[in-house]
Amino acid sequence: MKLQVSRSTSPSVERALSILELLVHHPDGMGISELSRALDEAKSSLFVVLSTMQQRGFIEKDLVTKRYTLGPQTLVIGSAYARHTNLLTEFHTVAAELVHACGETVQLAILRGRSILYIGKQEGTYPLRLVAEVGEQVPAHATSLGKVLLSGLSDTIIDELYAGVALERLTTRTITSLDELKQELAQVRMRGYAVDWGETLEEVRCVGVPVYNANGLITAALSISAPITRMDEQRVAALARQAQASARELSRRLGYAMQQGGA
């Protein structure tokens, strides 16, 4: 698709921002030829922009594959923005109480295309903790957080989102069928939480629950993660209840309870 640049905008800035937006949805990176085709721009027009972005840390280039990915400076900017939002501020308050109650690591994520982006984390008190880092992206279909976030979308949108896309298998437990994923999402909507039964990492289980904004929409997802040695089915159910209580409190702090008449 050809970049549309108005007279009041900078072509170089438009190219840089379009590159960032593309790379958000391509965690494995893109080569300059792919970027050129996606943006309908000549490689020569992109080369200087890419070099500048790389020098400033907004993108990185793999020396072997020659593919570009998001750089660390994007996390710096994103984290600075997140610090000014109520969501992350209130999350840390609520998560600290949840960690004190259950001892496990609590995380917060948002949906970015077919992936989730971890934006918050409160470390657990156990010495063994197997969790992702803030700024990391993981396929949504393989995580409890992702299933919760996807459950807020209609089946029609899910079909469009995954049209022509193979669901990546991360472990032997990962859902790889779109029909199975949609059935799982229906269950998530009914019970109010999702479970990752070792679908991202064989040795880790996670429970995810929705966080609602003032408009009653799922704006993020909160999870509790732990090694399978501490997560049998009974504890999964117990942690789901704790996570739901914390998510309700976080949603209330974001204005959801007021919108729902205090419910």
ROKEDREN-397209 format. One record per residue (C-alpha): residue number from 1; z, x, y. Coordinates in steps of 0.001 Angstrom, whole numbers. Layout:
BEGIN
num|w|u|v
NUM|Z|X|Y
...
end
This chain:
BEGIN
num|w|u|v
1|0|0|0
2|-1070|1456|3336
3|1733|2294|5753
4|1675|-47|8730
5|2707|1799|11874
6|2965|0|15199
7|2353|1647|18516
8|6090|1747|19224
9|7017|3713|16109
10|6652|7308|14956
11|4247|7837|12032
12|6277|10798|10747
13|9531|8831|10809
14|7816|5899|9093
15|6596|8235|6358
16|10053|9768|5913
17|11773|6398|5664
18|9130|5059|3265
19|9621|8128|1063
20|13375|7530|961
21|12873|3870|88
22|10533|4789|-2756
23|12847|7439|-4180
24|15751|4976|-4231
25|13829|3075|-6910
26|12684|6192|-8794
27|15821|8086|-9874
28|13673|10365|-12072
29|11755|11439|-8993
30|8136|11300|-7851
31|5517|13985|-7419
32|3511|14340|-4228
33|480|12763|-5903
34|2527|9707|-6880
35|3931|9430|-3364
36|444|9780|-1930
37|-859|6922|-4089
38|2170|4700|-3488
39|1970|5104|282
40|-1831|5333|460
41|-1402|8492|2494
42|-3124|11863|2168
43|-1080|14636|587
44|-1624|16719|3699
45|45|13996|5788
46|3081|13973|3496
47|3535|17694|2918
48|5140|18588|6265
49|7358|15485|6146
50|8516|16308|2623
51|9209|19933|3563
52|11295|18875|6564
53|13246|16319|4545
54|13887|18929|1861
55|15132|21483|4390
56|17524|18910|5848
57|18863|17933|2419
58|17548|14365|2355
59|15396|15088|-692
60|15330|17735|-3414
61|12379|19207|-5299
62|12657|20214|-8948
63|11183|23694|-9307
64|9900|22940|-12811
65|8608|19367|-12601
66|7714|19518|-8875
67|9174|16023|-8520
68|11133|14900|-5482
69|14457|13073|-5728
70|17059|11944|-3208
71|19127|14798|-1808
72|22865|15108|-1073
73|22475|14282|2606
74|21616|10694|1702
75|25057|10359|134
76|26680|11818|3242
77|24943|9235|5412
78|25595|6422|2959
79|29254|7320|2628
80|29639|7429|6404
81|28197|3920|6606
82|30338|2700|3725
83|33496|3934|5437
84|32798|1497|8232
85|32362|-1521|6022
86|35121|-3879|4977
87|33936|-3784|1378
88|34869|-182|665
89|37999|-219|2792
90|39363|-3286|1046
91|38232|-2003|-2351
92|40448|1075|-2152
93|43474|-1064|-1299
94|42878|-3499|-4157
95|41794|-789|-6628
96|44943|1265|-6042
97|47041|-1700|-7119
98|44829|-2318|-10148
99|45022|1318|-11259
100|48810|1174|-10919
101|48822|-1899|-13170
102|46411|-731|-15902
103|46233|3063|-15589
104|42454|3133|-15979
105|39733|4178|-13547
106|38331|1432|-11333
107|34833|1571|-9854
108|32693|-379|-7413
109|28906|-652|-7460
110|26025|-2435|-5789
111|22553|-3279|-7083
112|19593|-1144|-6087
113|16442|-2436|-7743
114|16894|-2057|-11503
115|19755|406|-11068
116|23319|267|-9859
117|24695|2605|-7227
118|28342|3624|-7520
119|29882|3394|-4053
120|33616|3506|-4773
121|36040|4875|-7307
122|39806|4965|-7801
123|40867|7473|-10441
124|43044|6342|-13335
125|46310|7955|-14325
126|45272|8999|-17837
127|44201|12633|-18357
128|40981|11608|-20149
129|38610|9801|-17776
130|34925|9256|-18535
131|33296|7752|-15455
132|30349|8129|-13107
133|30599|9695|-9674
134|30119|7985|-6324
135|26451|8189|-5384
136|25239|8200|-8989
137|22672|5645|-10137
138|22491|4195|-13654
139|20163|1574|-15213
140|21709|-1825|-14522
141|20931|-3345|-17931
142|23114|-759|-19698
143|26310|-1247|-17686
144|28922|-3950|-17240
145|28587|-3571|-13465
146|24831|-3976|-13676
147|25025|-7040|-15895
148|27393|-8667|-13414
149|25097|-7887|-10486
150|22006|-9047|-12371
151|23785|-12262|-13337
152|23664|-13238|-9675
153|19864|-13378|-9884
154|17788|-16201|-11370
155|15835|-15695|-14582
156|12648|-15912|-12527
157|13707|-12979|-10377
158|14854|-11079|-13479
159|11381|-11582|-14986
160|9763|-10244|-11813
161|12182|-7314|-11584
162|11470|-6165|-15134
163|7812|-7155|-15375
164|6001|-4473|-17351
165|9139|-2328|-17519
166|10675|-1070|-20770
167|14463|-1235|-20871
168|15638|2333|-21378
169|17787|2984|-24449
170|20768|5158|-23505
171|22727|4696|-26743
172|22294|2824|-30012
173|24106|-116|-28401
174|21915|-427|-25309
175|20082|-3718|-24822
176|16344|-2996|-24889
177|14925|-6531|-25064
178|14447|-8559|-21879
179|15135|-11797|-23782
180|18385|-10352|-25114
181|19325|-9197|-21634
182|18739|-12668|-20209
183|20884|-14178|-22979
184|23609|-11663|-22142
185|23413|-12546|-18447
186|23811|-16232|-19299
187|27029|-15344|-21148
188|28232|-13306|-18180
189|27721|-16281|-15872
190|29685|-18532|-18243
191|32708|-16285|-18847
192|32822|-14570|-15460
193|32747|-10966|-16640
194|30559|-8480|-18493
195|31326|-5807|-21062
196|29647|-2492|-21722
197|30358|-1839|-25413
198|29268|1785|-25302
199|25799|954|-23994
200|25734|3714|-21377
201|27921|6259|-23179
202|28860|5774|-26832
203|32488|6741|-26256
204|33125|4576|-23176
205|33732|866|-22734
206|33775|-947|-19391
207|34637|-4397|-18120
208|32817|-5597|-14990
209|33495|-8565|-12718
210|31762|-9964|-9613
211|32883|-9544|-6024
212|31745|-12287|-3652
213|31058|-12155|70
214|31874|-14809|2672
215|28674|-16667|1787
216|29655|-17011|-1856
217|27072|-14498|-3079
218|27734|-11591|-5430
219|27807|-8620|-3084
220|29204|-5989|-5477
221|30803|-5559|-8879
222|34131|-4040|-9852
223|34833|-2430|-13217
224|37547|-877|-15334
225|36390|1968|-17587
226|38119|3745|-20447
227|37395|5629|-23691
228|36947|3390|-26733
229|40214|4780|-28130
230|42012|2738|-25470
231|39640|-241|-25428
232|39836|-2460|-28490
233|38740|-6084|-28115
234|42227|-7315|-27230
235|42594|-4804|-24417
236|39077|-5534|-23179
237|40082|-9195|-22782
238|43346|-8246|-21062
239|41630|-5846|-18672
240|38987|-8469|-17911
241|41744|-10804|-16695
242|43260|-8063|-14544
243|39880|-7124|-13128
244|39089|-10752|-12314
245|42377|-11148|-10438
246|41654|-8005|-8400
247|38070|-9080|-7719
248|39300|-12469|-6502
249|41640|-10698|-4097
250|38874|-8395|-2906
251|36540|-11375|-2463
252|39272|-13189|-493
253|39636|-10181|1791
254|35874|-10332|2406
255|36132|-13970|3478
256|35105|-15720|259
257|38347|-17643|-290
258|38261|-19033|3237
259|34708|-20217|2736
260|35758|-21908|-491
261|38621|-23832|1121
262|41258|-21380|-52
263|40338|-21633|-3736
end
